[in-house]
C-alpha cells in the first residue's frame, strides 16, 4: 500500500467536500460522517493501489475513484442527524434540567 496520505485521494476528497451539497459542513459537524469519510479514504487508497498494481492507468483510476466517492457517505443523512441534535438540544435548554445535565447534553455526551 502506498504511503498515506495519498495525494490523489486527498485531492478527490477535498474536491468532493467543497462541491457536494452540505458535505463540507457534514464533515466538520457530524462525527459519523467524518468517520465514514476517513474510512472511505483508507478504502480508496487501497483501491488506488490495487488498480495501479493491475496496470490500470492514472486517468482510469481517477474516474473509478470519483465514481466511488460520489456514492457514499451521504451528507444529507449527516445534515438530518445534525438538525435532530440541534432540535433536541434546544428542547433540553427549554426544559427544567440541572446545569450538569444541560452541560452534558450541550457537549454532545
Secondary structure, DSSP 8 states (H G I E B T S, - for coil): ---SS-HHHHHHHHHHHHHSTTHHHHHHH-HHHHHHHHHHHHHHHHHHHHHHHTT--HHHHHHHHHHHHTTSS-HHHHHHHHHHHHHHHHHHHHS---HHHHHHHHTT-
